[in-house]
């Protein structure tokens, strides 16, 4: 079985790199669509992105329960993040997401690459296909926020 190719998404936001980074990380709770993209939408109080090496991406519930979506292994503010990705109660395995922020004439080019699909075994291709549209929606919310 051939591993699915990495999924790459790019958006340009009308904001400087530092602002694009800040909204993506510390401001994630202001744009992430928790009502449709979370473990338990009715329970979510906030989404937290700890933008530091060793930090976590967490879904926090009203009762204080936390579900880790991933862990940051590279944090180079305001230009690059890399983190594991496993938003599930029982993740089969973690994939990897890398996000870069590059200054361009119209603001900031945000490039997201989601890879490591082979870690999901037989469900790799289906997961990649699901994330293809999912990241479009999620990043669309991010663009709207900025």
C-alpha positions in Angstrom: 0.0 0.0 0.0 1.3 3.4 -1.0 1.0 6.1 1.7 -1.3 9.0 0.7 0.6 12.2 -0.3 0.8 15.0 2.2 -2.2 17.4 2.1 -1.2 21.0 1.5 -3.4 24.0 2.0 -2.4 27.7 1.5 -4.3 30.8 2.4 -3.3 34.4 2.3 -4.4 36.7 5.1 -4.4 40.5 5.1 -2.3 40.7 8.3 1.4 40.9 9.1 3.1 37.6 10.0 3.1 38.4 13.8 -0.7 38.9 13.8 -1.4 35.8 11.6 0.7 33.8 14.1 -1.0 35.2 17.1 -4.5 34.6 15.8 -3.6 31.1 14.7 -2.2 30.1 18.1 -3.3 32.2 21.1 -6.5 33.2 19.3 -7.5 29.8 18.1 -10.6 29.9 20.3 -11.9 32.9 18.3 -12.0 31.1 15.0 -11.8 27.3 15.4 -15.3 25.8 14.5 -15.7 23.8 17.7 -19.4 23.3 16.9 -18.5 21.0 13.9 -14.8 20.2 14.5 -14.3 18.9 18.1 -14.7 15.8 20.1 -17.8 16.8 21.9 -19.3 20.1 20.6 -21.9 20.5 23.4 -19.2 20.2 26.0 -16.5 22.5 24.6 -15.7 25.6 26.6 -12.5 26.6 24.7 -9.8 25.4 22.4 -6.2 26.2 23.6 -3.0 26.2 21.6 0.1 26.3 23.7 2.5 27.8 21.2 5.8 26.5 22.6 7.9 23.4 22.2 6.2 20.7 24.3 3.0 22.7 24.3 -0.4 21.1 23.6 -3.5 21.8 21.5 -6.4 21.1 23.8 -10.2 20.9 23.8 -11.3 22.0 27.2 -14.8 21.2 28.4 -17.1 23.1 30.8 -16.4 20.6 33.6 -12.6 21.0 33.2 -12.0 17.8 31.2 -9.3 18.2 28.7 -8.7 16.3 25.5 -5.4 16.6 23.8 -5.5 17.1 20.0 -1.7 17.2 19.6 1.6 18.2 20.9 4.0 20.9 19.6 7.5 19.7 18.7 8.7 22.7 16.7 7.8 26.3 17.6 9.6 29.1 15.8 7.5 32.2 16.3 6.2 33.8 14.2 7.2 31.7 11.2 6.9 27.9 11.8 5.0 25.4 13.9 5.0 21.6 13.7 2.8 19.4 15.9 1.3 15.9 16.2 -2.4 15.7 15.4 -4.8 13.2 16.9 -8.1 14.9 17.8 -10.1 11.9 19.1 -11.1 10.2 22.3 -9.2 7.2 21.2 -6.7 8.2 18.5 -5.5 5.4 16.3 -2.2 7.2 15.8 -1.0 10.7 15.4 -0.4 12.4 12.1 1.8 15.5 11.7 0.9 19.1 10.8 3.4 21.8 9.9 2.3 25.4 9.5 4.5 28.2 8.1 3.8 32.0 8.0 5.6 33.9 5.2 5.3 37.6 4.6 4.0 38.5 1.1 2.8 41.7 -0.6 -0.8 41.2 0.5 -0.1 40.1 4.0 0.9 36.6 5.1 0.9 33.3 3.2 -0.1 30.6 5.7 0.9 27.2 4.4 -0.4 24.1 6.2 1.0 20.6 5.4 -0.7 17.6 6.9 1.3 14.4 6.6 2.1 11.0 8.1 -1.1 9.4 6.8 0.6 6.0 6.7 0.5 5.9 10.5 -3.3 5.4 10.2 -3.0 2.1 8.4 -6.0 1.0 6.4 -7.9 4.2 7.2 -5.2 6.5 5.8 -6.7 7.4 2.4 -10.2 7.9 3.9 -8.8 10.2 6.6 -6.8 12.2 4.2 -9.9 12.7 2.0 -11.9 13.8 5.0 -9.3 16.3 6.1 -9.1 17.7 2.5 -12.4 19.4 2.9 -12.1 19.8 6.7 -9.0 21.9 6.5 -10.6 24.1 3.8 -13.5 24.9 6.1 -11.3 25.4 9.2 -8.8 27.6 7.4 -11.8 29.5 5.8 -12.9 30.4 9.4 -9.3 31.5 10.2 -9.2 33.8 7.1 -12.6 35.3 8.1 -11.4 36.0 11.6 -8.4 38.0 10.2 
